[in-house]
Amino acid sequence: MPRVRIDAHQIQQVLINLMLNAIQAMDGGGTLTIRTFLENEGGVGIEVRDTGGGIRESHRKKIFDPFFTTKSEGTGLGLSISIKILESHGATMDVISEEGAYSVFAVHFPRGKGHDV
């Protein structure tokens, strides 16, 4: 994999948030898969996939909004902070979800952009 320039602590925060969300979505058990992959033009992708209940279609456009949550004890800030961190690195995040089946959060880092490690 090529190297990408990131702030490791900030990206760690993003990945922990994505993994915790995935684990919480699988409250009855399931599979959490994390993989890296090569992007077009030399970037790097990281995918967090779960076999939880998926995201309701009516919620998909709101999940990155500050304070939006479906959890009884959540603040609704995790994904909104995560997307801001990624944007500051020149990165993007895609979400694919099938209600009742799975969710995939894919982070895309361009080559050579972002912060020093």
C-alpha positions as CSV (number, residue, x, y, z in Angstrom):
1,M,0.0,0.0,0.0
2,P,1.2,3.5,-0.7
3,R,1.7,5.9,2.2
4,V,-0.8,8.6,2.9
5,R,-0.2,11.6,5.1
6,I,-2.5,11.7,8.1
7,D,-2.8,12.7,11.7
8,A,-2.8,9.2,13.2
9,H,-4.6,10.2,16.4
10,Q,-7.5,11.8,14.5
11,I,-7.8,8.9,12.0
12,Q,-7.7,6.5,15.0
13,Q,-10.7,8.4,16.4
14,V,-12.6,8.1,13.2
15,L,-11.9,4.3,12.9
16,I,-12.8,3.7,16.6
17,N,-16.1,5.5,16.1
18,L,-16.9,3.5,13.0
19,M,-16.0,0.2,14.8
20,L,-18.0,1.1,17.9
21,N,-21.1,2.0,15.8
22,A,-20.8,-1.3,13.9
23,I,-20.5,-3.3,17.1
24,Q,-23.5,-1.5,18.6
25,A,-25.5,-2.2,15.4
26,M,-24.8,-5.9,15.9
27,D,-26.2,-6.1,19.5
28,G,-27.3,-9.7,18.8
29,G,-23.9,-10.7,17.4
30,G,-22.5,-10.6,13.9
31,T,-19.4,-10.1,11.9
32,L,-17.2,-6.9,11.8
33,T,-14.8,-6.7,8.8
34,I,-12.1,-4.1,8.4
35,R,-10.1,-4.1,5.2
36,T,-7.8,-1.7,3.4
37,F,-7.6,-1.4,-0.4
38,L,-5.8,0.5,-3.1
39,E,-7.7,3.4,-4.6
40,N,-7.4,4.7,-8.1
41,E,-4.5,7.2,-8.6
42,G,-2.6,5.8,-5.6
43,G,-4.9,6.6,-2.7
44,V,-5.8,4.2,0.1
45,G,-9.3,3.1,1.2
46,I,-10.4,1.6,4.6
47,E,-13.7,-0.2,4.8
48,V,-15.6,-1.0,8.0
49,R,-18.4,-3.5,7.3
50,D,-20.9,-5.0,9.8
51,T,-23.7,-7.5,9.6
52,G,-26.0,-5.5,11.9
53,G,-29.5,-4.2,11.1
54,G,-28.4,-1.7,8.5
55,I,-29.5,2.0,8.4
56,R,-33.1,3.0,7.7
57,E,-33.4,4.8,4.4
58,S,-35.1,7.7,6.1
59,H,-32.0,8.1,8.4
60,R,-29.3,7.8,5.8
61,K,-29.2,11.4,4.8
62,K,-29.1,12.5,8.4
63,I,-26.4,10.3,9.9
64,F,-23.7,12.9,9.5
65,D,-25.8,15.7,11.0
66,P,-24.6,16.9,14.4
67,F,-26.8,15.5,17.2
68,F,-28.7,13.1,15.0
69,T,-28.8,9.7,16.8
70,T,-31.1,6.7,17.0
71,K,-29.3,5.5,20.2
72,S,-30.9,6.1,23.6
73,E,-27.5,7.1,25.1
74,G,-25.8,8.5,22.0
75,T,-24.8,12.2,21.5
76,G,-25.1,12.1,17.7
77,L,-21.7,13.7,17.3
78,G,-19.5,10.7,16.3
79,L,-20.2,10.6,12.6
80,S,-20.4,14.4,12.3
81,I,-17.0,14.8,13.9
82,S,-15.6,11.9,11.9
83,I,-16.6,13.5,8.6
84,K,-15.0,16.8,9.5
85,I,-11.8,15.1,10.4
86,L,-11.8,13.2,7.1
87,E,-12.5,16.4,5.1
88,S,-9.6,18.1,6.8
89,H,-7.4,15.3,5.4
90,G,-8.9,15.6,1.9
91,A,-10.6,12.3,2.4
92,T,-14.2,11.2,1.8
93,M,-16.6,8.6,3.2
94,D,-19.2,6.6,1.4
95,V,-22.0,4.6,3.1
96,I,-23.8,1.6,1.7
97,S,-26.5,0.0,3.8
98,E,-29.3,-2.5,3.4
99,E,-31.9,-2.3,6.1
100,G,-32.0,-5.5,8.1
101,A,-28.7,-6.8,6.6
102,Y,-25.5,-4.8,6.7
103,S,-23.7,-1.4,6.6
104,V,-20.4,-0.5,4.9
105,F,-18.5,2.7,5.7
106,A,-15.7,3.2,3.2
107,V,-13.1,5.9,3.8
108,H,-11.1,7.2,0.8
109,F,-7.7,8.9,1.3
110,P,-6.1,10.6,-1.7
111,R,-2.4,10.0,-2.2
112,G,-0.1,12.7,-0.8
113,K,-2.7,14.9,0.8
114,G,-3.5,15.5,4.4
115,H,-1.4,16.1,7.5
116,D,2.0,14.8,8.6
117,V,1.9,11.5,10.5
